[in-house]
Amino acid sequence: MDQPIGLRAALSVGKALVALIFFMNALGIVDQTGVARELVANGVPATVAPIAMWSGRIVQFVGALLLLFRHDGLAVIGCLLLVGFVAAATGVAHRFWSATGDDQVPQLINFLKNLAIIGGLLSLASIYGSRLPNKAAA
């Protein structure tokens, strides 16, 4: 499927920018101490929180790496890994419906931001998935 070079470049830059936030989190460039407190505050046992954080960081790193590969099937897998991570993290960390006072609006904003990220990842998965060979047609 031939695309104009501008569209190919936009897709490459777009997926790199999407992957960037996940690499920043996975590599610990974004401070994770608040994440640990947030997990425990939302009911994750303190002994499980570090395991959950490291598991999340590994999923983010692998998902972002797969997204950047030139193989369309791997990019789809990476997108879906990241969708799973963001959906789980959003459900645990951004419960705006149970937040009170001044915390409710920031939680709603983060919830909606994460929904937008999920939408972008699903769009990328759709683009890359549509370029895979259709074995049913063969």
C-alpha atoms as one frame of an Amber mdcrd trajectory, in Angstrom:
protein
   0.000   0.000   0.000   1.740   3.152  -1.204   1.218   6.338   0.764   2.563
   9.788   0.008   5.815  10.450   1.828   4.183  13.143   3.953   1.633  10.687
   5.353   4.314   8.065   6.034   6.403  10.677   7.816   3.407  11.858   9.857
   2.637   8.285  10.904   6.263   7.650  11.894   6.539  10.870  13.894   3.130
  10.284  15.466   3.952   6.806  16.702   7.334   7.994  18.017   5.606  10.725
  20.011   3.065   8.250  21.379   5.867   5.844  22.358   7.839   8.620  24.076
   5.605   8.892  27.161   5.766   5.139  27.691   9.572   5.060  27.371   9.848
   7.994  29.803   7.766   6.112  32.379   9.391   2.739  31.746  12.915   4.093
  32.137  12.033   6.018  35.302  12.686   9.426  33.749   9.245  10.434  35.012
   9.295  10.270  38.827   7.540   7.107  40.031   7.328   7.869  43.769   3.902
   9.460  43.371   2.738   6.406  41.444   3.655   4.106  44.337   1.746   6.277
  46.816  -1.228   6.452  44.454  -1.350   2.664  44.050  -1.344   2.104  47.801
  -3.916   4.872  48.341  -6.190   3.160  45.811  -6.108  -0.202  47.579  -3.077
  -1.984  46.134  -1.220  -3.651  49.054   2.109  -1.963  49.810   3.925  -5.267
  49.245   2.366  -5.638  45.779   2.801  -2.008  44.634   6.494  -2.342  43.650
   5.759  -5.519  41.669   2.837  -3.790  39.942   5.036  -0.793  39.127   7.860
  -2.895  37.673   5.399  -5.028  35.721   3.850  -1.854  34.319   7.242  -0.447
  33.407   8.169  -3.640  31.556   4.852  -3.679  29.666   5.330  -0.013  28.736
   8.877  -0.566  27.505   8.047  -3.669  25.473   4.846  -2.141  24.082   6.566
   1.085  23.047   9.451  -0.832  21.499   7.097  -3.047  19.484   5.178   0.023
  18.357   8.358   1.463  16.853   9.275  -1.645  14.882   8.629  -1.516  11.158
   6.720  -4.818  11.224   2.995  -4.000  11.207   2.014  -7.066  13.250   4.460
  -6.167  16.029   3.191  -2.583  16.040  -0.374  -3.868  16.544   0.759  -6.065
  19.449   2.620  -3.111  20.984  -0.452  -0.886  20.689  -2.666  -3.503  22.310
  -0.202  -4.055  25.173  -0.169  -0.319  25.803  -3.974  -0.108  25.617  -4.198
  -2.801  28.290  -1.692  -0.990  30.474  -3.358   2.420  30.136  -6.837   0.988
  30.721  -5.708  -0.802  33.897  -3.726   2.190  35.166  -6.642   4.515  34.482
  -9.063   2.305  36.382  -6.750   2.138  39.385  -5.316   5.658  39.494  -7.882
   8.042  38.024 -11.190   7.248  39.714 -12.649  10.725  39.327 -16.079   9.420
  40.316 -14.884   8.678  43.840 -12.581  11.707  44.165 -13.738  14.594  46.320
 -13.105  18.303  46.535 -10.194  19.784  44.646  -8.997  16.332  43.545 -12.025
  15.544  41.369 -11.268  17.822  38.383  -7.587  16.797  38.008  -8.616  13.126
  38.193 -11.282  13.697  35.523  -8.717  15.442  33.304  -6.235  12.572  33.705
  -9.009  10.027  33.061 -10.011  11.803  29.833  -6.359  12.209  28.780  -5.851
   8.492  29.171  -9.010   7.776  27.160  -7.528   9.948  24.391  -4.264   7.978
  24.565  -6.236   4.722  24.319  -8.090   6.154  21.309  -4.798   7.084  19.627
  -3.336   3.636  20.285  -6.440   1.920  18.907  -6.244   4.149  15.820  -2.613
   3.163  15.289  -3.485  -0.501  15.804  -6.222  -0.133  13.198  -3.856   1.472
  10.691  -1.171  -1.164  11.147  -3.673  -4.009  11.365  -5.284  -3.000   8.073
  -1.913  -3.390   6.359  -1.499  -7.018   7.439  -2.167  -9.720   4.848  -5.739
 -10.965   4.989  -5.417 -14.752   5.158  -9.182 -15.273   4.787  -9.076 -13.654
   1.343  -6.318 -16.016   0.139
